[in-house]
Amino acid sequence: MGKWAEKNNLPKDSAELIKRDETKKFLENEILNALKATYGSYEIPRKFIFIDQPFSLENGMLTQTMKLKRRVVFDKYKDQIEKLYAK
């Protein structure tokens, strides 16, 4: 992301980058292009939420065995998820 941001004269800060529409479009295209080769169109997500912090043990998003705590993640990003499906 840093090289892409620099090439497009955008801030390198991930929190600032994910707020921009051009960044979201770039990431969506990259994800879709990567998945098209392996998955059928019905298996590929069409909507995404981009966040600026990774899931980790420290922020409580992962278990000790590095599994996602779905309820914790859902509760934290509930508003964004609901907004995504309201569109």
Summary of the structure (lengths in Angstrom):
residues: 87
radius of gyration: 15.0
end to end distance: 27.0
largest distance: 39.4
contacts: 169
relative contact order: 0.10
helix: 52%
strand: 2%
